[in-house]
Amino acid sequence: MTRAGFVALIGEPNAGKSTLLNRMVGAKVSIVTHKVQTTRARIRGVAMEGDSQLVFVDTPGLFQPRRRLDRAMVAAAWGGAADADVVMLLIEAHRGMTEGVERILDGLADIGEGRKIALAINKIDRVPSEALLALTREMNDRYGFAETFMISAEKGHGVQALREWLAAEVPEGPWLYPEDQIADLPMRMIAAEMTREKLTLRLHQELPYQMTVETESWEERKDGSARVEQVIYVVRDGHKGIVLGHKGETIKAVSKASREELAEFLGRKVHLFLQVKVRPNWLEEAERYSEMGLDFKDGA
């Protein structure tokens, strides 16, 4: 009997949701950086475990929203959880019960009806076992989790047990995706996310959240390679200079790193062309939000 279902990973920014998703799926689908709030769209990765198909919804981190983009991201995260068969709350062992986790626990009451909610304590290698047991008790006193897992998403500890539990919990039914498909995001968006990750790693502070990348054109060439053109949108002229870098060094390095990763992901040659454009109001343009898989109205 086959099983299939949606699993939503929720938690604060940087809790390790993208790392766990990539570990589960066995491929780099969701971008992983040390910067918070990098996952904007609800990226789905598909993992097979026995006769079960697990479709992961990697939601943006849940945090206190300040801007329209923040509000749309938080709405997308709760929306992803409310649509899932199983919800997995990921928290960091060394940070424990933060204000952000408190807020998420309050929100779980609204979506807990009719679905299993489990707890995964991540980065367990950073704290002693007594602290882990105390945190497990504290979390389960606050909310009745169906199960608690101790994991290290980065090192893979405890991840197989979590997969097996999820495989048994998703509903019986036909698979939702062909077996060889790992993500339902169109390749154009995955390519844009890869470039945005490289930019986020090179640049720092506020700029990454006032910047977005769109794949403008994707051309399949006769020799089997792909020609990809992308635009990096920034909100002011000064930011354009930062993205280009001295003598174009930053954009060249970003382009090279993104091209290499995309070529490895696709298993073929990629020609990548990047442009930087200033759009002062992109954070207020509905079209930019739909490109990221977010609903502009959710930010209102």
C-alpha positions as CSV (number, residue, x, y, z in Angstrom):
1,M,0.0,0.0,0.0
2,T,1.5,3.3,-1.0
3,R,1.3,6.5,1.1
4,A,1.9,10.1,0.3
5,G,1.5,13.4,2.1
6,F,2.7,16.9,2.7
7,V,5.1,17.6,5.6
8,A,5.6,21.2,6.6
9,L,8.8,22.2,8.3
10,I,8.2,25.3,10.5
11,G,10.4,27.2,12.9
12,E,12.4,30.4,13.5
13,P,14.8,31.7,10.8
14,N,18.1,29.7,10.9
15,A,16.6,26.8,12.8
16,G,17.9,24.4,10.1
17,K,14.8,23.8,8.1
18,S,16.5,24.1,4.7
19,T,19.4,21.9,5.8
20,L,17.0,19.2,7.0
21,L,15.0,19.4,3.8
22,N,18.1,18.9,1.7
23,R,19.2,16.0,4.0
24,M,15.8,14.4,3.6
25,V,15.6,14.8,-0.1
26,G,19.3,14.0,-0.7
27,A,19.8,17.0,-3.1
28,K,20.2,20.7,-2.7
29,V,16.8,22.0,-3.3
30,S,16.4,24.8,-0.7
31,I,19.1,27.4,-0.4
32,V,21.2,27.2,2.8
33,T,23.0,30.3,4.1
34,H,23.9,31.7,7.5
35,K,21.7,34.7,6.8
36,V,18.2,34.6,8.3
37,Q,15.0,34.6,6.2
38,T,16.6,33.3,3.0
39,T,13.7,30.9,2.1
40,R,11.1,33.0,0.6
41,A,8.9,30.6,-1.4
42,R,7.4,27.4,-0.1
43,I,9.9,25.1,-1.8
44,R,8.8,21.5,-1.9
45,G,11.3,18.6,-2.0
46,V,10.1,15.1,-2.6
47,A,11.7,12.2,-0.6
48,M,10.9,8.5,-1.0
49,E,11.0,6.2,2.1
50,G,9.8,2.7,1.4
51,D,6.4,2.8,-0.1
52,S,5.8,6.4,1.2
53,Q,6.3,9.6,-0.7
54,L,7.1,12.6,1.6
55,V,6.5,16.0,0.0
56,F,8.3,18.6,2.1
57,V,7.1,22.2,2.3
58,D,10.0,24.3,3.5
59,T,8.4,27.4,4.8
60,P,10.0,30.8,5.4
61,G,11.1,31.2,9.0
62,L,8.5,32.5,11.4
63,F,9.5,35.8,12.9
64,Q,8.1,39.2,13.9
65,P,7.2,40.8,10.5
66,R,8.1,44.5,10.0
67,R,7.6,45.1,6.2
68,R,5.2,44.0,3.6
69,L,7.6,41.3,2.3
70,D,8.0,40.0,5.9
71,R,4.3,39.8,6.4
72,A,3.8,37.9,3.1
73,M,6.6,35.4,4.2
74,V,5.0,34.8,7.6
75,A,1.6,34.3,6.0
76,A,3.2,31.8,3.5
77,A,4.8,29.9,6.4
78,W,1.5,29.5,8.4
79,G,-0.4,28.7,5.1
80,G,2.1,25.9,4.4
81,A,1.6,24.5,7.8
82,A,-2.2,24.7,7.6
83,D,-2.2,22.8,4.3
84,A,0.1,20.0,5.5
85,D,-0.7,16.4,6.7
86,V,2.1,16.5,9.2
87,V,3.8,19.6,10.7
88,M,7.3,19.4,12.1
89,L,8.5,22.2,14.4
90,L,12.2,22.6,14.3
91,I,14.0,24.4,17.2
92,E,17.7,24.8,18.0
93,A,18.9,22.9,21.0
94,H,21.3,25.6,22.2
95,R,18.8,28.4,21.9
96,G,15.9,26.5,23.5
97,M,12.6,28.3,24.3
98,T,13.1,31.7,22.7
99,E,10.4,34.4,22.4
100,G,10.0,33.3,18.7
101,V,9.4,29.7,19.7
102,E,6.8,30.9,22.3
103,R,5.0,32.8,19.5
104,I,5.0,29.7,17.3
105,L,3.7,27.5,20.1
106,D,0.8,30.0,20.5
107,G,0.1,29.8,16.7
108,L,0.1,25.9,16.7
109,A,-3.2,25.9,18.5
110,D,-4.9,27.4,15.4
111,I,-3.5,24.7,13.0
112,G,-3.2,21.7,15.2
113,E,-6.7,20.4,14.6
114,G,-6.8,17.2,12.5
115,R,-3.0,16.9,11.9
116,K,0.0,15.4,13.7
117,I,2.5,18.0,15.0
118,A,5.9,16.7,15.9
119,L,9.0,18.4,17.5
120,A,12.5,18.1,16.2
121,I,15.3,19.5,18.4
122,N,18.1,20.3,16.0
123,K,21.9,20.9,16.6
124,I,21.9,18.5,19.5
125,D,25.7,18.3,19.3
126,R,25.9,21.8,20.8
127,V,24.4,21.0,24.3
128,P,24.8,18.3,27.0
129,S,22.2,15.6,27.3
130,E,20.7,16.9,30.6
131,A,19.9,20.2,28.9
132,L,18.3,18.3,26.0
133,L,16.1,16.3,28.3
134,A,15.1,19.5,30.2
135,L,14.2,21.3,26.9
136,T,12.2,18.2,25.7
137,R,10.2,18.3,29.0
138,E,9.6,22.1,28.8
139,M,8.5,21.9,25.1
140,N,6.1,19.0,25.7
141,D,4.6,20.6,28.8
142,R,3.7,23.6,26.6
143,Y,2.3,21.6,23.7
144,G,1.2,18.0,23.2
145,F,3.6,16.9,20.4
146,A,2.8,13.6,18.7
147,E,6.6,12.7,18.9
148,T,9.9,14.4,19.7
149,F,13.1,13.8,17.8
150,M,16.7,14.7,18.6
151,I,18.6,15.4,15.4
152,S,21.5,17.1,13.8
153,A,20.3,18.1,10.3
154,E,23.9,19.0,9.3
155,K,25.5,15.7,10.3
156,G,22.5,13.5,9.7
157,H,22.1,12.2,13.2
158,G,18.5,11.0,14.0
159,V,17.3,12.0,10.5
160,Q,16.5,8.4,9.3
161,A,14.3,7.7,12.4
162,L,12.5,11.0,11.6
163,R,12.0,10.0,8.0
164,E,10.7,6.5,8.9
165,W,8.2,8.0,11.4
166,L,6.9,10.5,8.8
167,A,6.6,7.7,6.2
168,A,4.3,5.9,8.5
169,E,2.2,9.0,9.4
170,V,1.3,10.3,5.9
171,P,-2.0,9.1,4.6
172,E,-2.5,6.1,2.4
173,G,-3.0,6.9,-1.2
174,P,-1.2,7.2,-4.6
175,W,2.1,9.1,-4.9
176,L,1.7,12.8,-5.8
177,Y,4.8,13.1,-8.0
178,P,6.8,10.9,-10.4
179,E,9.5,9.1,-8.4
180,D,12.4,10.8,-10.1
181,Q,11.1,14.4,-9.4
182,I,12.8,16.1,-6.4
183,A,11.2,19.5,-6.4
184,D,8.1,21.0,-7.9
185,L,9.6,24.5,-8.2
186,P,10.1,25.4,-11.8
187,M,13.8,25.3,-12.8
188,R,13.8,29.0,-13.5
189,M,13.0,29.7,-9.8
190,I,15.5,27.2,-8.5
191,A,18.1,28.9,-10.7
192,A,17.1,32.3,-9.3
193,E,17.4,31.0,-5.8
194,M,20.9,29.7,-6.4
195,T,22.0,33.1,-7.6
196,R,20.3,34.8,-4.7
197,E,22.1,32.4,-2.3
198,K,25.5,33.3,-3.8
199,L,24.7,37.0,-3.5
200,T,23.5,36.6,0.1
201,L,26.8,34.8,1.0
202,R,28.9,37.5,-0.6
203,L,27.1,40.5,0.7
204,H,25.9,41.2,4.2
205,Q,23.6,43.2,6.5
206,E,20.4,44.7,5.1
207,L,21.1,44.4,1.4
208,P,20.1,40.8,0.8
209,Y,16.5,41.4,1.9
210,Q,16.2,44.4,-0.4
211,M,17.3,42.4,-3.4
212,T,15.6,39.7,-5.5
213,V,16.7,37.7,-8.5
214,E,14.5,36.7,-11.4
215,T,15.2,34.3,-14.3
216,E,14.2,36.3,-17.4
217,S,14.9,33.8,-20.1
218,W,15.8,30.1,-20.3
219,E,16.9,28.8,-23.7
220,E,17.7,25.1,-24.4
221,R,20.6,25.0,-26.8
222,K,21.1,22.4,-29.6
223,D,24.3,21.2,-27.9
224,G,22.4,20.3,-24.8
225,S,23.5,23.3,-22.7
226,A,21.2,25.9,-21.3
227,R,21.5,29.7,-21.8
228,V,20.1,31.5,-18.7
229,E,19.6,35.2,-18.3
230,Q,18.8,36.6,-14.8
231,V,18.1,40.1,-13.5
232,I,19.1,41.1,-9.9
233,Y,16.7,43.8,-8.7
234,V,17.9,46.3,-6.0
235,V,16.1,49.2,-4.5
236,R,18.7,52.0,-5.0
237,D,21.7,53.0,-7.1
238,G,24.1,52.6,-4.3
239,H,23.1,49.0,-4.0
240,K,23.9,48.4,-7.7
241,G,27.5,49.3,-7.0
242,I,27.7,46.9,-4.1
243,V,26.3,44.0,-6.2
244,L,28.7,44.8,-9.1
245,G,31.7,45.2,-6.8
246,H,35.1,46.8,-7.6
247,K,35.7,46.4,-11.3
248,G,32.8,44.0,-11.4
249,E,34.5,41.5,-9.2
250,T,31.5,40.6,-7.0
251,I,29.1,40.0,-9.9
252,K,31.7,37.9,-11.7
253,A,32.3,35.7,-8.6
254,V,28.6,35.3,-8.0
255,S,28.0,34.4,-11.6
256,K,30.7,31.8,-11.6
257,A,29.6,30.2,-8.4
258,S,25.9,30.2,-9.4
259,R,26.7,28.8,-12.9
260,E,28.8,26.0,-11.5
261,E,26.2,24.9,-9.0
262,L,23.4,25.1,-11.6
263,A,25.5,23.1,-14.1
264,E,26.1,20.4,-11.4
265,F,22.4,20.4,-10.5
266,L,21.3,19.9,-14.1
267,G,24.2,17.7,-15.1
268,R,25.0,19.8,-18.1
269,K,26.7,23.0,-19.2
270,V,25.1,26.3,-18.4
271,H,25.8,29.8,-19.8
272,L,24.6,32.3,-17.2
273,F,24.3,36.1,-17.8
274,L,23.5,38.4,-14.9
275,Q,22.3,42.0,-15.1
276,V,21.6,44.4,-12.2
277,K,18.7,46.8,-12.3
278,V,17.5,49.4,-9.9
279,R,13.7,49.2,-9.1
280,P,13.0,51.4,-6.1
281,N,9.6,49.9,-5.5
282,W,10.1,46.2,-6.1
283,L,9.1,45.5,-2.5
284,E,5.7,46.9,-3.4
285,E,5.2,45.2,-6.8
286,A,2.7,42.3,-6.9
287,E,4.6,40.7,-9.8
288,R,7.8,40.3,-7.8
289,Y,5.9,38.5,-5.1
290,S,4.3,36.0,-7.4
291,E,7.8,35.3,-8.9
292,M,8.8,34.3,-5.4
293,G,5.7,32.1,-4.8
294,L,4.3,34.6,-2.3
295,D,0.9,36.3,-2.2
296,F,1.2,40.1,-2.4
297,K,-2.1,40.5,-0.6
298,D,-0.7,38.6,2.4
299,G,1.7,41.5,3.0
300,A,-1.1,44.1,3.4
